[in-house]
């Protein structure tokens, strides 16, 4: 009987070990499946980023080869909406290439015209100064909520919020703001990630050079 008990106990011990191994194997299979799903998602994201970079290169060439200001700004806005998958976007442009006094809505998509046309900023106002002081000589996107804590900016930021914009980026040229790109929420409802912000920055940099070239060409035409 004692030997039988020992055999039975060993059988149960083996069964327990088998059950434990089975549970661990299922956990491992689940983890492998999750990792596989993560790899698929990351692969899709990587492919989209590569596609976005290729598109950006083509867009930069297209913008820099155009001297039609209205056409290139239209292309810019369509590219922002398409690449970032946002509901709306607007490019606010300075009223003059040299010695500007205001920044006003120029080209937009996904927002009512009467609403966006009512938005403008004094070039020497608090909002433009805030963008300049935050970003220095680089065009870096700024989330509006980061500026909303300043009471001095409430009056100028309010209309942007009302129009559905959540992100702004100064368009710089020769360390001066030549335009401001305002972007609405993403269609997915998700927040902007670092790759989105880098895309906005790159688009703004391309736009700055193209706008300067087109305006310079227009000035030369008017002169001669």
N, C-alpha and C positions, 0 to 999 in steps of 0.2 A: 504493500500500500504506500509506503514511503516513497519508493522509486516511482510509482505511478503518479503520486502527487507532484513529484519533481518534474516528471515529463509533462504533466498537464500545465504546470506553472510555466515551463519553458515554451510550451505551445502558445500560451496566452501572451508571454513576453514577445514572442516572434510576431504574433498578431498585432500587438500594440506597436511594435517597431514598423511593421508593414503599413499600419494605418497612419502613423506619423510621417513615414516616407511618402505615402500617397498624398497627404495634406500638403507637405512641403513641395511635392512635385506640382500640385495644382496651383499653389502660390507662385511657384517659379514660372509656370506656363502663363499665368495671369500677368505677371510682371513683364515677361517677354512680349506678350500681346500689347500691353500698354506702351512699352518702348517702341514696338513696331509702329503703333499709331502715332507716337510722337515723332518718329523719324519721317513718316509720311507727311505729317503736317509741316515739319521743318523743311522738308524737301520742297514742298509746295511754296512755302514762304521764300526759300532761297531762289527758286525759279522765278518767282514774281519779282524779287529784288533785282535779279539779273536782267529780266525783261525791262524793269523800270529804268535801270542804268542805261541799257541800250536805247530806250525811248528818250531818255534825257539827253544822251549824246546827239541823237538825231534832232531833237527839239532845239538844242543849243545851236546847232548848225543852221537850222531853219530860221531861228530868231535873228541870228547874227547876219544872215544873208538877206534879210528884209529891211527895207528903209521906209516902209509904210507903217507909221506908228499905230494907226487904228487896227490894221491887219495883224501886226505882231502881238498887240495886247489882247486881241480876240483869241489868237492861238494860245497865248499864255494862260488865259482864264480857262479855256477848254481843257488844256493839259493839266492844270491844277485840279479841276473837278474830276477828270478821268483818272489821273494817276493816284490821287489821294482818296478817291471814292467818297467825296463829300457832297453835301446837299447844295452848298452855295459857295461862291467866292467873288471877291471884288478887288479890283486894283485901283487904289486911290493915287492920283498923280498930282505932282506939284504944278501950279499954274504957270510956271515959267522955268526954263532951264537954268537961267541965271537970276539970282536974287528973288527967289519965290516968296510969296506971302501966304499962300494957302495950299492945302492938299485936299483935292476934291475927287469924288467918284468919277471914274472914267469908263471902265469896262467891267461888266458884272454878269453873273449867271446864277439863277436859282433864287433871286430875291426881287421884290417888287421895285420897279424903277422909281416911283415917287418916294419910296422909303429910303432907298440908298442915295438918291440925288440930294436928299435933305441933310446928308451927313458930310461935314467938312471940318477941317482942323486948321487953326492958325499955324503957320510954319514955325513961329517962335512960341507956340503954346506949350502947355504942360505935357500934353500927350506926346507930341513929337520929341520934346526934350527927354521924356522918360524912355522912349525907344532908343534915342541916341545915347543916353547915359548908360543904359543897360547893355547895349550891344557894341559900343565903341565904333570901330571902323568895319565891323563884320555884320552881315545880315543874319541875325539869329531869331528864330521864331520865339514869340512870347505868348503864353496863355493869358487871356484877358483877366482871369481871376487873380493872377499874381499882381496885377496893377490896380485891381478894384479896391484894395485896402486904403489907397491914397485918396482922401476926400477931394483933393485938387483935380483928380482925373475923373471923378464920377460923372461930371457933366458931359465929357467927351466920350467916355467909354459906354455910357448908358445907351445911346443910339446904336452902337455896334452890337450890344447885347440884344436890343430890341429887334434888330435885323437878323438875328440868328447866328452872328459870328462869335467864335470862341477863341480864335487864334489869329495873331497878327505878326507880320514879319516886315521889318523895314527893308526897302530895296535901296542899297547903297551904291553910290558912284563917286569916286574921289573923296571918300570919307564924308560924304554928304548924303542925306536922305533925298532920293529923287522920287520915291513912291512908297506906298505901304500896301502890302498884300494882306487882305482879311479873308479868313477861311471859316466856313461854317462847320457844323458837326459832321462826323462820318455817317454814311448811309447805314452802316451796321450798328450805329449807336455806341461803338467802342471808343475808348480814349485813344489819342494819338500816341504812338510808340516812337522810340528813338529813330527808327528808319523813316517814319513819316516826317519827323522834324528835319532830318537830314535832307529829305527830298524837297521840302519847302525851302530850306536854305539854299540848295543848289538851284532850284527854279528861280529864286529871287536874285541870285548872283547873275544868272544868265539874262534875266530880264533887265537888270541894271545896265549892263553893257549894251544890250540891244536898244533900249530906250534912249540912251545917250547918243548912240550912232544915228538913230532915226531923227532925233531932235536936232542934232548937229546938221544933218542933211537938210532938214526943213529950214533951218536958219540960213544955210548957204543959198538955198533956192530963193528965199525971200530977199536976201542981200543982192543977188545977181539976177 
